[in-house]
Amino acid sequence: MGLFSFLNKEIAIDLGTANTIIIYNDKVVVDEPSIVAIERNTGRIIAVGKKAMMMHGKTHENIKTIRPLRDGVIADFQAAEHMMREMIKMIGIKSRFFPPALKMVICIPSGITEVEERAVKDSAEQAGAKEVRLIHEPMAAAIGIGIDVLEPTGNMIIDIGGGTSEIAVIALGGIVNNKSIRIAGDDFNADIEEYMRKQHNINIGERTAERIKIEVGAALPLIDNPPDDFPVHGRDMLTGIPKEIKVNYTEIAHCLDKSISKIEAAVLNALEMTPPELSADIFRTGIYLAGGGSLLRGLDKRLHQKTKLPVHVAEDPLRAVARGTGIALKNFDKFPFLIK
């Protein structure tokens, strides 16, 4: 411990397309939607996270809401930097004389390019980080679930987030093969919006689509413990008048079918590419699901029907990646898979 070690603060960030989670002192201190509201005239940040999300889709011409991440990568560099800075302020790290030196571990999609990797690092440095390491999402998810990733045993992880679905086979502290597809929670929302337009002649926003997905979203048209029908409010496309209709989980399962089929195809493709010894391990251990998308009713059952393998959903799948990132932070120099 150095003389000024009290000035070093370590934080782990799960920088997600839909939500950003920050872990400090082994506790989740920030869990906010990845969105910022900006004043157009001055460029001033009005709100970040939940407050900005409440404004999303309801703004006038002088305010715009921006989601800085798209498909798991930074789409708006400046907004991402502002968002990270504001969220780090929410932690409430205070130092009387000097700003603390921040040491960060940030998780990124496994299919990210070097340029996109650099953008994440630069944003973190601009937001005040002195040292930044990156970790791939499926690896962080595996650690968060409680798998010993350094063992010579194969494990398959599927992390369905907001922007990307990551499918990876992990063994000996590394990713043996991975498939990163840009079909995830945001695409489910877009499918629901389109379905409501075509089937019910009703226009709904992104936030309403998200609510429908949470309340009655399903991957199979027949599930145990089905949810009640959900009333949806939107604008009638024929009359322009607001109206209410009720939707059930069966029609949402039908409208999400195409996107889920693409995830299934990617899982089968990843299994095909897996070395035979690791395939034998996966037959025994099964598939682990993490990320918000894994909460979709019946998804584990559907993947089990497709692969004939046991499918386990992580406990608290929304925070599995963040938990793993926090554990990686504690073992900053021990884990070989942290990208410098």
N, C-alpha and C positions, 0 to 999 in steps of 0.2 A: 504494500500500500504506500503510494507516494504521499508527499507532504500535502499536495493539493488534490488528493483523490476525491475529496468531498465535492470538488467542482465538476467531477465527471459524472454525468447522469446517463444511465443506459435505458433506452426505450426500444421496444419491438413494435413494428407497424405492419399490419395487414392492410395494404393499400389496395382496396377492392374497387371494382367498377361500381358496385351498388352501395357498399358500406366500408368505412374505414374504422379499424379497431386498433387502439393503442394500448400496449401493456407496459406498465411501469411498476417496479417493485413487486413483480409476480401478480399484479392485479390489473383487471381490465379497467382502465380509467376513462377511456373515451370509446364510445361505440355510436358513431354518427353516420348518416347517409353521406356519400361522397358527392356533395353538391355545394355550390357557392352562389350567392345572389350578389350581383354587381350593379352599381349605378352607372348607366351608360355615359352620362355627361362627364363625370369626374373619374370614373374607373374605380371608385371607392367600394370596398367590400362592405356590404350591408349585413349579410348574415352567412353563416356556414352551418352545414349539418342539418339538424332537425328543423331549425327555424327557416333555413333556405328551402328545405323540402316542402314546408307548408305553403311557400310562395310559388312553388313550381306549377306552371300551367295557369297561374292566376295573376300574372304581372301586367302592369301597364307599360307603355313604350319606354319609360325612363329606367326601368329595372329589367335586367335579364338574369335568368338562372342558367348556370353552366354546370354540366357534369364533366369534370376535367379528364376523367378516364373513360375510354371506350374500348370494348373488347379486351379489357385487362391491361391496356397500355395507356400512357399519357397522350391525350389528344390535344389538350390545351396546357402548354407548359407553364404559363404565367398563373393561370387559375389553380393549377395543381400546387404550385409553390405557395400561393396565398392560403390555400386550403390546409396544407400541411402546417404552415406557420401558425394559423389560427387554432388548429386542433392541438398543436403542441402547447400553445398558451393555455388551453383548457385544463391541461394536467396540473398547472399551478406550481411548476418548478420555480422556486424563487432563490436567488442568491443575493446577499446584501451588497457585495461590491462588484463582482464580475458576473457576466452571463455564463451559465454553466456550459461546459464542453459536452456536447451530446454525442453519444456512441449509439449507432442505430443498426438494427437488422430489419430489412424490409423484404417482404416476400413478393415474388414476381411470377408471372406465368412461365411454364417451362418452354413454350414455343416462341419466346420473345427474341427479337433480333438484338445485335450488339448496340445499334443506334438507340433502340427503345430502352435498353438496359442503362445506357449512358444518361438518357433523359431522366430516369428515376433517380439515379445517383446525383445528377446536377440539381434536380428539384430539392432533394433532401439537403444537399450542401447549402443551397440558397436559403433553405428554411432554418439553417443553423447547425447542421450536423458537422462534427469534426471528423468522424470516422464512420464510414457506411459499408456494411456488408449486405449482400443479397442472398436470398434463399429461394429455391423454386417451390411453388405452391404445393405440388403433390408431396414433396419431401417434408415440408412443414406440416401438412395435413397428417402424414404418417406418424410423425413425432407427436403431434397433438392427440392423435387417437390412442397413443401408448405403445406403438410398435417399436421394437428395438431394431432400428434401421441399419445398425452396424453388423448385425448377424448375417451369416451366409444363407439366409432363407429368403425366398422370393415372396413379395407381397404386392398385390395389385390395389392401387388407390384410384378412385374416381372422385375428383373434386369439381362439383358443378356450382360455379359462382354466378355472378351477374353477367359478366362479359365473355368468359371462356369456360369450357369444360376440359379439365385436365385428366388424362388417363395415363397412369405411369406404373411400370413394374420396377420395384425398388429392391435392391439387395446389396449388402456390403457397403452401405453408406453412399450409394450412388444410384442414379436412375439408369436402369439397363435399357429400357426403351420407353418412349413416351409419345403420346398423341395429344396435341393441343388443338381443339377445334373451337371456332368462334361461334358456338351455338350454346346458349345458356339462358339464364333467367330473363335477360332483356328480350331475347327472341321469343320466349314464352309469352311475355307481355305483348309484344308486337303481334303475335298470332291471335291472342285474345281480342286485341283491338280490331284486327281485320275481320275476325269471325263475327264480332258484334255488329260491324258495319254491314257485312254481306248478308248475314242471316237474320238480323233483327232490325236493320235500318236505323241503328242508333250509334251516334258518335260518342266515344268515351275517351278520356285522357289516359296518360301513362300511369298516373297514381291509381285511378279506378281499376285499370287492368291488373295492376299489382295486387290490389285488394281482392279482386275476383280470384286471382291465382292462389292467394293465401287462404281464402275462405272456402272455395269449392274446387281448387285445382286438383287434378288427378291424372295418373298415367294410364289407368285401366278403366274401361267402362263399367266394370263390376268390381266393387271393393267391399271389404267388411267395414262396418261402422260408417256408412256414407254420411257426409255432411248435409245439413238442411239446405234447401234452395236459398239462393242469395239475391236480394233485391238490388238491381243495378240502376243507377240514375245517369242519364246522359241526354244528348240532344237528338230529337227525332230528325232524321235526314230529309224526310218528306215535308214536314210542317215547320221545322225549325224550333218547335216548342219542346221544353224539357219534359222527359217522361220517365216512367219507371217500368222495368220488366224484371221478371225473375229468371235466373239461370240455374241449372243443376249441374252436378259434377260430371254427368255422362256426356253432356255436350262439350264441356271444357276438355274432357279426356279426348274426345273426337278431334277438337281443334288443335290440341297439342301433339297429336299423334305423329305428324310429319317431322317435327323437330326432335322428338324423343327417338324416332327411328334412326335419325342421323347420329345421335349419341350412341345408340345400340350398335350401329355399323362401325363406329370408331372403336368401341370396346372390343368387338370381334376382330377388328383389324389389329389392335394392340395385342390380343391373345395369339393371333397368328404369328406375330413377329417375336414372340417370347421364346427364348431358348428352352429346349425340352426339360432340362433339370428344374428350371424355375417354374415351368408349367405344372410339373408334378407337385411342387410346393403350393402353388395357387389352388390346385385341386383340393388340397387339404385345408389351406387357410381361408380360401374364398376371396371375395371382393369386398373392399371397404368403401363406403360412400361418405363423403363429407361435403361441406358447402351448403348454402341455402337451398339449392335445387334438389338436394337429396331428401328434403322434407315433403316433396310432392307425393301425395298419397298414392300408394301402390307401385312406386317406381322400383323399389327393391324387389317386389314380387315379379314385376315385368322383366327386370334384368335376370332374375333367377330363371324365369321361363325360357329366356333366350339363350342363356349360357349354361344352364343346368348346374351352376356353381352356387355355393352358399353366399348370400349377400348380407353384409352387416352394415347397418347405419350407425355412424359414430354418435356418441352421446353429445348433445349440444353441437350439432354439426356446423352451425353458423360460426362458432368460435374455435373449431378444431385447428384451422390454419393459424389463427392468432396465437393459440396456446403453444403450438409447435414452434412458432417464431420466437415466442418468449423463452422456451427451453433452449433454442439455438443461441439466443442472446447470452444465456448463462454459461454456455460452453463455446464462447466466441472463438477460441483458438483450438479447440479439440476436434470440432467437426470438420472433416475434409471437404464437405460439400458447400460450405459457405463461400460465395463468390466474392473475391476481393474487389 
